[in-house]
Amino acid sequence: MALKKGSVVRGVLGVGMLAAIAASPCLAQDLGITETMRDLSFSRGATSFTITRSLPADDTDRALTGALTPSCPPSCIQPMQAAPGVTTVAELEVLDFMAGPVSLGTGLLVDARLQEWFARGTLPGAISMPYPALAADNSFLPDILQALGAVRGDTGWNFDNAFDLLVFGNGASSDMAPRAIAGLIAAGFPPAKLRWYRAGLTGWTALGLSITEPAG
């Protein structure tokens, strides 16, 4: 499904769920991502992003996830699989998703954290979709599903042309992304169209990869 300019953003901004982010990275030094990849550039619609790698500042994780508590619950270590049929990915697969489905307009990188965390910084190209918005009792859930490409018919939802989603949260001790994934699946979203970046923001910044701050 090709991304129609503005259609997804309008649909979700209408219910306060999606947010565009700035393109410039917060971190930059001349470190490679892999032996053959120095950096990665991609676009989401008309906005371009560049991923670089640097040595993260000591306070980077604290600045992004400073409100996290080490107590369990809520900060309990998550399993390797968020739900049956959902693929768990690492950083290189996230980069592939950015350069592939996100750039092609067939996929969305979804930040499932609460807005207060998203406002501190997120993965380049990500949209904000806090996990509570995907709860079954949210009256705006049908609008969100439509913004994600689902079509509502007489017999229920059709997800054939819905976006592929790569969902992430704060990290392996955060249940925000798994709860978002559970909400999507409960609404009928096919697990095969979902990916989970388990390491989340803490894993991303620990490797010194670029982050961006929400626009506005």
C-alpha positions, 0 to 999 in steps of 0.5 A: 500500500503506497503512503498517501501524503498526509493521510496517516498523519491527518487521521491520527492527529485528529485523535491525538495519536501520531506525531511527526519528528524532526530530521536532524540527529542528536548524536554524531561522530565518525563511528561505523554501524557495521563493517560495510555501513557508515550511516543510513539515510532514509525518508518517511514521506517528504521527511529525510532522516540519517542514522549515524553512530557515536559514543553515547553520553553517560546521561543519554539513557537517563535523559530519555528514560529517567522516569523509569523505575527499577521496581518490578512491576512495572519494570519487569524483564520481558520475554523474547517473543511479544506474542505468537507470530510476531517477529522480534528484531534487533538494530540491523533489522530496524535499519532495514525496516527504515530503509525498506517499508518506511521509505516505501510507504508500506511500513510505520515505526511505532513508538508505543511509549507514553507521550512524556517519553516520546517528547524526550527523543525517539528513533528517527522516523518514528510516530507516537502511538502510546499503548493506552490508545490501543486499549479496547475501551478507547473510543478512538481505536477505530480511527487509529485502525483506519489510519493504520490502513485497516478497512472496516466492512460489514463483517469486520476489519480487513487488514490486507492493505494495512501498514507493516508495523515495527513497535518499540518501547523503552527496552527489555524491562518495559511492557509498553510495546508488548501491551501495544502489540497485544492491543493491536492483535486483540483488535484484529491486526495480523501478527505477521504484520507486526515486529517488535524491537525488544531492546527499544530506546535503551538498547538503541542509545547504548549503541550510540545510534541517532535519535531525534526529538519530536517537532514543535 
